[in-house]
Amino acid sequence: MKKVLLSLVALACTSLLNAQVKTPASSPSSKLEQQVGLTDVSVEYSRPGMKGRKIFGDLVPFGKLWRTGANANTKITFSDDVTIDGKELKKGSYAIYTKPNKDSWEVIFYNDTNNWGTPRKWDASKVALTTTAKVVPMPVKIETFTITIDDITNNSAAIGMLWENAYVGVTFTTPTDKGVEASITKIMNGPSPNDYYAAAVYYLTEGKDINKAKTWINKAVDMTKEQPRFWYLRQQSLILAKAGDKKGAIKAAKGSLAGAEKAGNADYVKMNKEFLAKMK
């Protein structure tokens, strides 16, 4: 009986040790996602509160590097290259660091996003872009540090940073026009060789209209005849064989075999040799 009681006490102690009291985070995390033109932008950061404290020039000293939020790095991600202050920032993820001053902030986009707060050792080679933004006084106090993506147009937006009685905005532009023009050109020029190839292979594998598959694969091969693709020719041989064009299938398989041998692709060499043997 004594052993049983001791076991129960030990179990209770273990449960108490493993239990965790849940309380609200002092600086809750937040994620913002926004499309600007054709570019996806996301911001992940923690949001400290004023809590009766003076912020800029006190809690956040003027002229000192600030993590721009709390806890882990404030991280911004662009799906395309963007332009800030006439300088290009490559697509990818960056930590945002700032040096607040009374009238303006220095805003730094840093390649390393894996720091907790500011880096222990600052690496200038990891600075992707630096710009300066004016401080705009707010008519009301902002209790919680906030980042926004605002002033959105088809090809630009502003990264807004608000806290206490200050707003700082960094405008960036996106390559929307370039993306739209590329899309228009692609659509107006009709399907690409890959489009025809993918459609033909799908019809072949799913047992659909083989004559449509034949038309599409022939177009794909014809569009790439200056630089023949042996994997296209391999599928053409299979489709032509199924469509009853034995002569055309053999010709395509020979072309695929020659291309595969030149590329050193042993798998396609084997498949084409087996196919040609079967055709004979």
C-alpha positions as CSV (number, residue, x, y, z in Angstrom):
1,M,0.0,0.0,0.0
2,K,2.8,2.3,0.9
3,K,4.5,1.7,-2.5
4,V,1.2,2.5,-4.3
5,L,0.8,5.8,-2.4
6,L,4.4,6.8,-3.2
7,S,3.8,6.0,-6.9
8,L,0.7,8.2,-6.9
9,V,2.5,11.1,-5.2
10,A,5.3,10.8,-7.8
11,L,2.9,10.8,-10.6
12,A,1.1,13.9,-9.3
13,C,4.4,15.7,-8.9
14,T,5.4,14.9,-12.5
15,S,2.0,16.1,-13.8
16,L,2.5,19.4,-11.9
17,L,6.0,19.9,-13.3
18,N,4.8,19.2,-16.8
19,A,1.8,21.6,-16.5
20,Q,2.2,25.0,-18.1
21,V,0.2,28.1,-17.2
22,K,-1.0,29.8,-20.4
23,T,-0.9,33.5,-20.4
24,P,-1.1,36.1,-23.2
25,A,2.2,36.9,-25.0
26,S,3.5,40.3,-24.0
27,S,4.4,41.0,-27.7
28,P,2.0,38.9,-29.7
29,S,3.2,37.7,-33.1
30,S,1.4,38.7,-36.3
31,K,1.6,37.9,-40.0
32,L,0.5,40.2,-42.8
33,E,0.0,39.1,-46.4
34,Q,-0.7,41.4,-49.3
35,Q,-0.6,41.2,-53.1
36,V,0.8,44.4,-54.8
37,G,0.2,44.2,-58.5
38,L,1.4,40.6,-59.3
39,T,3.9,40.5,-56.4
40,D,3.1,38.7,-53.1
41,V,4.4,40.5,-50.0
42,S,4.3,39.0,-46.5
43,V,5.5,40.4,-43.1
44,E,6.0,38.4,-39.9
45,Y,6.7,40.3,-36.7
46,S,6.0,40.7,-33.0
47,R,4.0,43.6,-31.7
48,P,5.1,45.2,-28.4
49,G,2.8,47.7,-26.6
50,M,3.5,51.1,-25.1
51,K,2.1,50.1,-21.7
52,G,2.6,53.6,-20.3
53,R,6.2,53.9,-21.5
54,K,7.8,56.6,-23.6
55,I,9.0,54.8,-26.8
56,F,11.1,56.8,-29.2
57,G,14.1,58.5,-27.7
58,D,13.7,56.4,-24.5
59,L,12.7,52.7,-24.7
60,V,13.9,52.8,-28.3
61,P,16.9,55.2,-28.3
62,F,17.5,57.6,-31.1
63,G,20.4,56.7,-33.4
64,K,20.6,53.1,-32.2
65,L,19.9,49.9,-34.2
66,W,16.5,48.6,-33.4
67,R,15.0,45.2,-34.2
68,T,11.8,46.9,-35.4
69,G,9.4,45.1,-33.2
70,A,10.1,42.5,-30.5
71,N,11.5,38.9,-30.1
72,A,12.7,37.3,-33.4
73,N,13.5,39.3,-36.5
74,T,10.8,41.2,-38.2
75,K,10.8,39.5,-41.6
76,I,9.5,40.7,-45.0
77,T,9.3,38.5,-48.0
78,F,8.9,39.6,-51.7
79,S,8.0,37.1,-54.4
80,D,9.6,39.4,-57.1
81,D,12.4,41.8,-57.3
82,V,11.3,45.2,-56.1
83,T,12.8,48.7,-56.2
84,I,13.2,51.0,-53.2
85,D,14.6,54.5,-53.4
86,G,15.8,53.7,-57.0
87,K,17.7,50.6,-55.8
88,E,16.9,47.0,-56.6
89,L,16.1,44.6,-53.9
90,K,16.1,41.0,-55.0
91,K,13.1,38.7,-54.3
92,G,13.4,36.7,-51.1
93,S,13.2,37.3,-47.3
94,Y,14.9,40.0,-45.3
95,A,15.1,41.1,-41.7
96,I,14.0,44.8,-41.3
97,Y,16.2,46.8,-38.9
98,T,15.9,50.5,-38.3
99,K,17.7,53.4,-36.6
100,P,15.0,55.7,-35.5
101,N,15.7,59.4,-35.1
102,K,13.4,62.3,-34.3
103,D,12.7,63.4,-37.9
104,S,13.7,60.4,-39.9
105,W,14.6,56.7,-39.7
106,E,17.3,54.7,-41.4
107,V,15.6,51.4,-42.7
108,I,17.9,48.4,-43.4
109,F,17.0,45.2,-45.2
110,Y,19.3,42.5,-44.0
111,N,19.9,39.1,-45.7
112,D,20.1,37.1,-42.4
113,T,16.6,36.6,-40.9
114,N,17.6,34.0,-38.3
115,N,18.6,36.3,-35.4
116,W,16.7,36.9,-32.2
117,G,16.6,40.7,-32.0
118,T,19.7,42.4,-33.5
119,P,22.7,40.3,-34.7
120,R,25.4,39.7,-32.1
121,K,27.9,40.7,-34.8
122,W,26.8,43.0,-37.5
123,D,27.9,41.9,-41.0
124,A,27.9,44.7,-43.5
125,S,28.1,42.3,-46.4
126,K,24.5,41.1,-45.4
127,V,23.0,44.5,-45.9
128,A,21.0,44.2,-49.1
129,L,19.6,47.7,-49.1
130,T,19.4,50.9,-46.9
131,T,17.1,53.8,-47.3
132,T,15.9,56.8,-45.2
133,A,12.2,57.6,-44.5
134,K,10.7,60.7,-42.9
135,V,8.8,60.5,-39.6
136,V,5.2,61.7,-39.9
137,P,3.6,62.7,-36.6
138,M,0.4,61.0,-35.8
139,P,-2.6,62.9,-34.3
140,V,-3.3,60.0,-32.0
141,K,-1.2,57.6,-30.0
142,I,-0.7,54.1,-31.4
143,E,-0.6,51.7,-28.4
144,T,0.7,48.6,-30.3
145,F,3.6,48.6,-32.8
146,T,2.0,48.0,-36.2
147,I,3.3,47.3,-39.7
148,T,1.1,47.9,-42.7
149,I,1.2,47.6,-46.5
150,D,-0.7,50.6,-47.6
151,D,-1.0,53.2,-50.4
152,I,-1.4,50.3,-52.8
153,T,-1.4,50.8,-56.5
154,N,-1.0,48.4,-59.4
155,N,2.8,48.7,-59.1
156,S,3.7,50.2,-55.8
157,A,2.9,50.3,-52.0
158,A,4.3,51.5,-48.8
159,I,5.6,49.6,-45.8
160,G,4.2,51.5,-43.0
161,M,5.6,51.4,-39.4
162,L,3.5,52.9,-36.6
163,W,4.0,53.3,-32.9
164,E,3.5,55.9,-30.2
165,N,2.9,59.0,-32.2
166,A,5.1,58.3,-35.3
167,Y,4.5,56.9,-38.8
168,V,7.3,56.0,-41.1
169,G,6.6,54.7,-44.7
170,V,9.0,53.1,-47.1
171,T,7.6,53.0,-50.7
172,F,8.6,50.1,-53.0
173,T,7.7,49.5,-56.6
174,T,7.0,46.1,-58.2
175,P,7.6,44.8,-61.8
176,T,3.9,44.6,-62.5
177,D,4.1,46.0,-66.1
178,K,6.8,43.6,-67.0
179,G,4.8,40.7,-65.7
180,V,1.6,41.8,-67.5
181,E,3.4,42.3,-70.8
182,A,5.0,38.8,-70.5
183,S,1.6,37.3,-69.8
184,I,0.0,39.2,-72.8
185,T,2.8,38.1,-75.1
186,K,2.5,34.5,-74.0
187,I,-1.3,34.3,-74.5
188,M,-1.2,36.2,-77.8
189,N,1.5,33.9,-79.1
190,G,-0.6,30.9,-78.3
191,P,0.4,27.7,-76.5
192,S,4.1,26.9,-75.9
193,P,5.8,23.7,-76.9
194,N,5.5,22.6,-73.3
195,D,1.8,23.2,-73.3
196,Y,1.3,21.0,-76.4
197,Y,3.6,18.4,-75.0
198,A,1.9,18.2,-71.6
199,A,-1.6,18.0,-73.3
200,A,-0.5,15.3,-75.6
201,V,1.1,13.1,-72.9
202,Y,-2.0,13.6,-70.7
203,Y,-4.3,12.4,-73.5
204,L,-2.0,9.4,-74.2
205,T,-1.7,8.3,-70.5
206,E,-5.5,8.8,-69.9
207,G,-6.5,6.9,-73.1
208,K,-8.3,10.0,-74.5
209,D,-8.6,11.0,-78.2
210,I,-5.3,9.8,-79.7
211,N,-5.7,11.9,-82.8
212,K,-5.7,15.1,-80.7
213,A,-2.7,13.8,-78.9
214,K,-1.0,13.2,-82.2
215,T,-1.8,16.8,-83.4
216,W,-0.4,18.3,-80.2
217,I,2.8,16.3,-80.0
218,N,3.5,16.9,-83.6
219,K,3.2,20.7,-83.0
220,A,5.4,20.4,-79.9
221,V,8.1,18.6,-81.9
222,D,7.8,20.9,-84.9
223,M,8.2,24.0,-82.6
224,T,11.4,22.6,-81.2
225,K,12.9,21.1,-84.4
226,E,15.9,23.5,-84.2
227,Q,16.9,22.0,-80.9
228,P,15.2,18.6,-80.8
229,R,14.2,17.3,-77.4
230,F,14.6,13.5,-77.1
231,W,11.9,13.2,-74.5
232,Y,9.4,14.9,-76.8
233,L,10.4,12.5,-79.6
234,R,10.0,9.6,-77.2
235,Q,6.4,10.5,-76.5
236,Q,5.8,11.2,-80.2
237,S,6.9,7.7,-81.0
238,L,4.4,6.2,-78.5
239,I,1.6,8.4,-79.6
240,L,2.2,7.7,-83.4
241,A,2.4,4.0,-82.7
242,K,-0.9,4.0,-80.9
243,A,-2.4,6.1,-83.7
244,G,-1.3,3.4,-86.2
245,D,1.6,5.4,-87.8
246,K,4.3,2.8,-87.5
247,K,6.7,4.5,-89.9
248,G,6.4,7.8,-88.1
249,A,6.8,6.1,-84.7
250,I,10.0,4.4,-85.8
251,K,11.4,7.7,-87.2
252,A,10.6,9.5,-83.9
253,A,12.1,6.7,-81.8
254,K,15.3,6.9,-83.8
255,G,15.5,10.6,-83.3
256,S,14.9,10.2,-79.6
257,L,17.6,7.5,-79.4
258,A,20.2,9.7,-81.2
259,G,19.4,12.6,-78.8
260,A,19.5,10.4,-75.7
261,E,22.8,8.9,-76.7
262,K,24.2,12.4,-77.3
263,A,23.0,13.5,-73.9
264,G,24.2,10.4,-72.2
265,N,20.8,9.5,-70.9
266,A,20.9,5.7,-70.4
267,D,17.3,5.3,-69.5
268,Y,16.0,6.8,-72.7
269,V,18.6,4.9,-74.7
270,K,17.3,1.7,-73.2
271,M,13.6,2.6,-73.7
272,N,14.1,3.6,-77.3
273,K,16.1,0.5,-78.2
274,E,13.4,-1.7,-76.7
275,F,10.7,0.2,-78.6
276,L,12.5,-0.1,-81.9
277,A,13.1,-3.8,-81.4
278,K,9.4,-4.2,-80.7
279,M,8.5,-2.3,-83.9
280,K,10.6,-4.5,-86.0
